[in-house]
Amino acid sequence: MFIEALILLIDLGFVCGMTYLLPIGQAYHYWVPFILLIPGYIIGIALTWLILTCFALPFKKDKEYKKPNKWANFWLTEAITYIDNHSGARIKFRNKMELPKERFLLVCNHRSKFDPMLLTKLYGHKGLSFISKPTNFKIPLGGHFMKATCYLSIDRYDKLKSLETMKKAGELIESGFVSIGVFPEGTRSEDNNLHEFHEGVFSIAKKVNCPIVVVTLDGTENIHVNFPKRRTKVYYDMIEILYPSDYENMIAKEISDHVYQKMYESLGK
C-alpha cells in the first residue's frame, strides 16, 4: 500500500499546487480541482516509476546476491502489491495456517503469471523469493529487484543447471535469509488441470530438512480475462505444512506424489 499512498500524495500535492496557482474563485471554477485529480494521478505514477528506477538501477542483473537486500525486497513487494490491488483479484481464504518460524519451501500449483505475484503480496515482506524462468529477469526494474532479492533463475532444459539452481535454493533456505517458493509443475498449466510434478524440487527440502508449505491457488487464470470489467475471486488454500519429521522416511518421489494428491483434492473442491 506504500506505493499507492505515495502516488496519491503526489496527486494531492499537484492538485493543491495547481489550485493555488489557478485563478479559482467563481462558482463554475470549483470543479477544476476534481478534474486535476486525473492528470495528478498520472504524474504520481510517473514520478513513482522514476523513484523506483533510482532504487533499482544500482542492483545488477548479472550479479549473484548471497543474501537479499532489504530495500530491493521492500520495493519489489510494494510494486507487486500495487499491481495486484489494481488487477481486480480478491483473495478468498479457504484455509490459512501460521507459517513456520524457520525458513521453508513453499510449493503451489501454477495457472497464471499472477500466482507468484499474489504469493509475494501475502508473504513478500516475510522474506519469500522464487525460482523463476530466465525471461522474468528481463522485466524492466523488476529484474533488478528480483536479483537483489535472491530470486533464482532456472534453465528447465539444462538438467545440470537446474540441479545447480536447486542447490542454491537449499543454501539460501539453510542460511536463514529467505524462504523459497516453487511451482512443481515447472510451467503454467494451459488447461487449468494439475500436471505432473518435477520431483526434484522436493529434494531441496530433503537436503536442508526444512518445512514444506503446501498451498493452492484457484481462479488466477481468470484475472486477465476479467480485467478491467470485473473483479476475480481467487481461492487460496494452505493445505498442510510438512515438517522434516513428517517426511524423513520418504524419498523425493514419495513426497511429490503425496503433495500432488493433496493439491488435486484441494482444487477439486
Secondary structure, 3 states (H helix, E strand, C coil): CHHHHHHHHHHHHHHHHHHHHCCCCCHHHCCHHHHHHHHHHHHHHHHHHHHHHHHHCCCCCCCCCCCCCHHHHHHHHHHHHHHHHHHCEEEEEEECCCCCCCCCEEEECCCCCHHHHHHHHHHHHHCEEEEECHHHHHCCCHHHHHHHCCCEECCCCCHHHHHHHHHHHHHHHHHCCCEEEECCCCCCCCCCCCCCCCHHHHHHHHHHCCCEEEEEEECHHHHHHHCCCCCEEEEEEEEEEECHHHHCCCCHHHHHHHHHHHHHHHHCC
